[in-house]
Amino acid sequence: MEPLIAKYGWILLGFISALGAAGVAIFGSIGLGKVNSTLATTLRSIIMATMLVVITLLTGQLQTVWRGGSNLDNRAWLYIVLPG
């Protein structure tokens, strides 16, 4: 992941993120025509959480948390949990 950031920069990644957010809004509006909005939001959240876990496993970032090698202290956990 680091070579991608170094080569293309944060601007490209920000653009990709903006496209993804726009896609969520567009496809979410299209899909909610016949589905309960709570169910659609729940399913979308499950899919996003699954993808995040897969990406963190593939990049090796989740293993550092399991082994205690990350710098997540109590304050960091608090600010991670509060928005959730």
N, CA and C atoms as an extended XYZ file, in Angstrom:
252
Properties=species:S:1:pos:R:3:atomname:S:1:resname:S:1:resid:I:1 pbc="F F F"
N         0.823       -1.188        0.000 N   MET     1
C         0.000        0.000        0.000 CA  MET     1
C         0.864        1.248        0.000 C   MET     1
N         1.986        1.228        0.679 N   GLU     2
C         2.849        2.397        0.763 CA  GLU     2
C         3.361        2.859       -0.600 C   GLU     2
N         3.807        1.949       -1.501 N   PRO     3
C         4.264        2.431       -2.810 CA  PRO     3
C         3.161        3.146       -3.585 C   PRO     3
N         1.914        2.716       -3.430 N   LEU     4
C         0.800        3.367       -4.116 CA  LEU     4
C         0.632        4.795       -3.630 C   LEU     4
N         0.706        4.998       -2.326 N   ILE     5
C         0.570        6.338       -1.760 CA  ILE     5
C         1.740        7.213       -2.180 C   ILE     5
N         2.952        6.670       -2.132 N   ALA     6
C         4.128        7.448       -2.498 CA  ALA     6
C         4.124        7.797       -3.980 C   ALA     6
N         3.634        6.886       -4.804 N   LYS     7
C         3.677        7.113       -6.247 CA  LYS     7
C         2.573        8.049       -6.718 C   LYS     7
N         1.362        7.875       -6.259 N   TYR     8
C         0.237        8.647       -6.776 CA  TYR     8
C        -0.228        9.767       -5.859 C   TYR     8
N         0.124        9.713       -4.603 N   GLY     9
C        -0.191       10.792       -3.691 CA  GLY     9
C        -1.590       10.705       -3.107 C   GLY     9
N        -1.794       11.560       -2.117 N   TRP    10
C        -3.059       11.585       -1.396 CA  TRP    10
C        -4.191       12.152       -2.234 C   TRP    10
N        -3.869       12.933       -3.236 N   ILE    11
C        -4.922       13.526       -4.065 CA  ILE    11
C        -5.686       12.441       -4.815 C   ILE    11
N        -4.973       11.507       -5.405 N   LEU    12
C        -5.631       10.422       -6.133 CA  LEU    12
C        -6.472        9.566       -5.184 C   LEU    12
N        -5.942        9.273       -4.021 N   LEU    13
C        -6.696        8.464       -3.072 CA  LEU    13
C        -7.923        9.208       -2.563 C   LEU    13
N        -7.809       10.521       -2.390 N   GLY    14
C        -8.963       11.323       -2.004 CA  GLY    14
C       -10.030       11.325       -3.083 C   GLY    14
N        -9.598       11.389       -4.332 N   PHE    15
C       -10.534       11.348       -5.457 CA  PHE    15
C       -11.256       10.007       -5.512 C   PHE    15
N       -10.527        8.930       -5.312 N   ILE    16
C       -11.139        7.600       -5.294 CA  ILE    16
C       -12.139        7.496       -4.146 C   ILE    16
N       -11.789        8.046       -3.000 N   SER    17
C       -12.699        8.035       -1.854 CA  SER    17
C       -13.969        8.826       -2.153 C   SER    17
N       -13.827        9.967       -2.803 N   ALA    18
C       -14.995       10.776       -3.158 CA  ALA    18
C       -15.891       10.040       -4.145 C   ALA    18
N       -15.295        9.350       -5.105 N   LEU    19
C       -16.089        8.559       -6.054 CA  LEU    19
C       -16.832        7.441       -5.333 C   LEU    19
N       -16.174        6.809       -4.373 N   GLY    20
C       -16.827        5.754       -3.607 CA  GLY    20
C       -18.001        6.286       -2.801 C   GLY    20
N       -17.823        7.445       -2.183 N   ALA    21
C       -18.914        8.042       -1.411 CA  ALA    21
C       -20.080        8.426       -2.317 C   ALA    21
N       -19.771        8.948       -3.492 N   ALA    22
C       -20.838        9.287       -4.441 CA  ALA    22
C       -21.561        8.030       -4.897 C   ALA    22
N       -20.810        6.958       -5.124 N   GLY    23
C       -21.427        5.696       -5.523 CA  GLY    23
C       -22.350        5.142       -4.463 C   GLY    23
N       -21.959        5.265       -3.200 N   VAL    24
C       -22.819        4.807       -2.101 CA  VAL    24
C       -24.133        5.570       -2.120 C   VAL    24
N       -24.055        6.880       -2.299 N   ALA    25
C       -25.274        7.695       -2.306 CA  ALA    25
C       -26.166        7.359       -3.501 C   ALA    25
N       -25.573        7.244       -4.670 N   ILE    26
C       -26.351        6.976       -5.882 CA  ILE    26
C       -26.959        5.584       -5.847 C   ILE    26
N       -26.118        4.571       -5.601 N   PHE    27
C       -26.628        3.205       -5.614 CA  PHE    27
C       -27.562        2.945       -4.429 C   PHE    27
N       -27.317        3.625       -3.301 N   GLY    28
C       -28.207        3.495       -2.169 CA  GLY    28
C       -29.591        4.035       -2.473 C   GLY    28
N       -29.652        5.166       -3.184 N   SER    29
C       -30.949        5.745       -3.557 CA  SER    29
C       -31.690        4.857       -4.540 C   SER    29
N       -30.961        4.301       -5.483 N   ILE    30
C       -31.587        3.416       -6.471 CA  ILE    30
C       -32.116        2.157       -5.789 C   ILE    30
N       -31.309        1.582       -4.908 N   GLY    31
C       -31.681        0.329       -4.255 CA  GLY    31
C       -32.776        0.466       -3.218 C   GLY    31
N       -32.969        1.659       -2.662 N   LEU    32
C       -33.950        1.828       -1.606 CA  LEU    32
C       -35.372        1.976       -2.125 C   LEU    32
N       -35.548        1.912       -3.413 N   GLY    33
C       -36.889        2.065       -3.957 CA  GLY    33
C       -37.846        0.985       -3.502 C   GLY    33
N       -37.382       -0.250       -3.357 N   LYS    34
C       -38.266       -1.367       -3.017 CA  LYS    34
C       -37.889       -2.057       -1.710 C   LYS    34
N       -36.874       -1.527       -1.014 N   VAL    35
C       -36.375       -2.182        0.191 CA  VAL    35
C       -36.515       -1.229        1.374 C   VAL    35
N       -36.813       -1.792        2.529 N   ASN    36
C       -36.870       -1.008        3.750 CA  ASN    36
C       -35.523       -0.338        3.973 C   ASN    36
N       -35.515        0.949        4.287 N   SER    37
C       -34.259        1.690        4.417 CA  SER    37
C       -33.396        1.179        5.569 C   SER    37
N       -34.016        0.720        6.645 N   THR    38
C       -33.248        0.181        7.763 CA  THR    38
C       -32.548       -1.106        7.365 C   THR    38
N       -33.239       -1.970        6.650 N   LEU    39
C       -32.632       -3.209        6.179 CA  LEU    39
C       -31.487       -2.921        5.213 C   LEU    39
N       -31.689       -1.994        4.294 N   ALA    40
C       -30.646       -1.654        3.328 CA  ALA    40
C       -29.416       -1.086        4.026 C   ALA    40
N       -29.625       -0.226        5.009 N   THR    41
C       -28.499        0.349        5.744 CA  THR    41
C       -27.764       -0.722        6.534 C   THR    41
N       -28.489       -1.656        7.130 N   THR    42
C       -27.880       -2.751        7.875 CA  THR    42
C       -27.023       -3.617        6.965 C   THR    42
N       -27.575       -3.996        5.823 N   LEU    43
C       -26.824       -4.832        4.883 CA  LEU    43
C       -25.588       -4.114        4.352 C   LEU    43
N       -25.725       -2.833        4.046 N   ARG    44
C       -24.585       -2.054        3.549 CA  ARG    44
C       -23.507       -1.969        4.625 C   ARG    44
N       -23.894       -1.807        5.876 N   SER    45
C       -22.925       -1.733        6.978 CA  SER    45
C       -22.189       -3.053        7.159 C   SER    45
N       -22.905       -4.161        7.035 N   ILE    46
C       -22.269       -5.479        7.151 CA  ILE    46
C       -21.259       -5.687        6.035 C   ILE    46
N       -21.621       -5.309        4.820 N   ILE    47
C       -20.706       -5.457        3.685 CA  ILE    47
C       -19.474       -4.586        3.869 C   ILE    47
N       -19.668       -3.341        4.300 N   MET    48
C       -18.521       -2.446        4.503 CA  MET    48
C       -17.616       -2.953        5.614 C   MET    48
N       -18.191       -3.440        6.707 N   ALA    49
C       -17.387       -3.957        7.812 CA  ALA    49
C       -16.589       -5.182        7.370 C   ALA    49
N       -17.219       -6.050        6.590 N   THR    50
C       -16.523       -7.235        6.084 CA  THR    50
C       -15.347       -6.840        5.202 C   THR    50
N       -15.568       -5.888        4.308 N   MET    51
C       -14.490       -5.444        3.424 CA  MET    51
C       -13.346       -4.806        4.215 C   MET    51
N       -13.680       -4.032        5.238 N   LEU    52
C       -12.636       -3.416        6.055 CA  LEU    52
C       -11.799       -4.463        6.781 C   LEU    52
N       -12.443       -5.491        7.308 N   VAL    53
C       -11.702       -6.549        7.995 CA  VAL    53
C       -10.800       -7.287        7.003 C   VAL    53
N       -11.306       -7.575        5.812 N   VAL    54
C       -10.501       -8.261        4.798 CA  VAL    54
C        -9.286       -7.416        4.414 C   VAL    54
N        -9.492       -6.129        4.202 N   ILE    55
C        -8.382       -5.252        3.807 CA  ILE    55
C        -7.347       -5.157        4.924 C   ILE    55
N        -7.792       -5.009        6.161 N   THR    56
C        -6.821       -4.915        7.251 CA  THR    56
C        -6.088       -6.239        7.470 C   THR    56
N        -6.752       -7.358        7.208 N   LEU    57
C        -6.052       -8.641        7.289 CA  LEU    57
C        -5.021       -8.778        6.176 C   LEU    57
N        -5.386       -8.384        4.961 N   LEU    58
C        -4.462       -8.504        3.836 CA  LEU    58
C        -3.254       -7.588        3.970 C   LEU    58
N        -3.431       -6.430        4.580 N   THR    59
C        -2.307       -5.507        4.752 CA  THR    59
C        -1.513       -5.776        6.021 C   THR    59
N        -1.969       -6.694        6.861 N   GLY    60
C        -1.244       -7.050        8.063 CA  GLY    60
C        -1.434       -6.089        9.225 C   GLY    60
N        -2.340       -5.145        9.104 N   GLN    61
C        -2.528       -4.155       10.158 CA  GLN    61
C        -3.290       -4.720       11.347 C   GLN    61
N        -4.181       -5.652       11.109 N   LEU    62
C        -4.979       -6.201       12.199 CA  LEU    62
C        -4.142       -7.104       13.104 C   LEU    62
N        -3.129       -7.769       12.542 N   GLN    63
C        -2.281       -8.640       13.346 CA  GLN    63
C        -1.512       -7.848       14.397 C   GLN    63
N        -1.127       -6.599       14.080 N   THR    64
C        -0.399       -5.807       15.067 CA  THR    64
C        -1.282       -5.464       16.262 C   THR    64
N        -2.575       -5.291       16.032 N   VAL    65
C        -3.490       -5.020       17.144 CA  VAL    65
C        -3.636       -6.268       18.003 C   VAL    65
N        -3.773       -7.436       17.362 N   TRP    66
C        -3.921       -8.688       18.110 CA  TRP    66
C        -2.684       -8.992       18.940 C   TRP    66
N        -1.504       -8.704       18.399 N   ARG    67
C        -0.252       -9.021       19.095 CA  ARG    67
C         0.151       -7.931       20.082 C   ARG    67
N        -0.577       -6.844       20.133 N   GLY    68
C        -0.256       -5.766       21.055 CA  GLY    68
C         0.826       -4.837       20.552 C   GLY    68
N         1.160       -4.897       19.276 N   GLY    69
C         2.231       -4.064       18.722 CA  GLY    69
C         1.777       -2.705       18.240 C   GLY    69
N         0.495       -2.422       18.299 N   SER    70
C         0.018       -1.124       17.831 CA  SER    70
C         0.120       -0.095       18.951 C   SER    70
N        -0.032        1.161       18.588 N   ASN    71
C         0.048        2.219       19.589 CA  ASN    71
C        -1.344        2.707       19.982 C   ASN    71
N        -2.290        1.773       20.083 N   LEU    72
C        -3.643        2.113       20.510 CA  LEU    72
C        -3.706        2.127       22.030 C   LEU    72
N        -3.740        3.309       22.597 N   ASP    73
C        -3.887        3.419       24.040 CA  ASP    73
C        -5.361        3.647       24.378 C   ASP    73
N        -5.652        3.841       25.650 N   ASN    74
C        -7.050        4.012       26.078 CA  ASN    74
C        -7.702        5.233       25.440 C   ASN    74
N        -6.944        6.321       25.302 N   ARG    75
C        -7.496        7.530       24.689 CA  ARG    75
C        -7.839        7.285       23.222 C   ARG    75
N        -6.975        6.589       22.500 N   ALA    76
C        -7.241        6.277       21.089 CA  ALA    76
C        -8.494        5.420       20.965 C   ALA    76
N        -8.617        4.410       21.835 N   TRP    77
C        -9.809        3.564       21.806 CA  TRP    77
C       -11.071        4.373       22.088 C   TRP    77
N       -10.979        5.314       23.019 N   LEU    78
C       -12.127        6.154       23.341 CA  LEU    78
C       -12.591        6.931       22.116 C   LEU    78
N       -11.654        7.537       21.391 N   TYR    79
C       -12.021        8.331       20.216 CA  TYR    79
C       -12.401        7.458       19.022 C   TYR    79
N       -12.060        6.204       19.046 N   ILE    80
C       -12.525        5.277       18.010 CA  ILE    80
C       -13.943        4.829       18.312 C   ILE    80
N       -14.227        4.554       19.583 N   VAL    81
C       -15.525        4.019       19.991 CA  VAL    81
C       -16.619        5.092       20.007 C   VAL    81
N       -16.291        6.299       20.429 N   LEU    82
C       -17.307        7.353       20.552 CA  LEU    82
C       -18.076        7.638       19.259 C   LEU    82
N       -17.447        7.780       18.124 N   PRO    83
C       -18.244        8.014       16.909 CA  PRO    83
C       -19.133        6.836       16.521 C   PRO    83
N       -18.705        5.616       16.902 N   GLY    84
C       -19.484        4.432       16.578 CA  GLY    84
C       -20.740        4.368       17.399 C   GLY    84
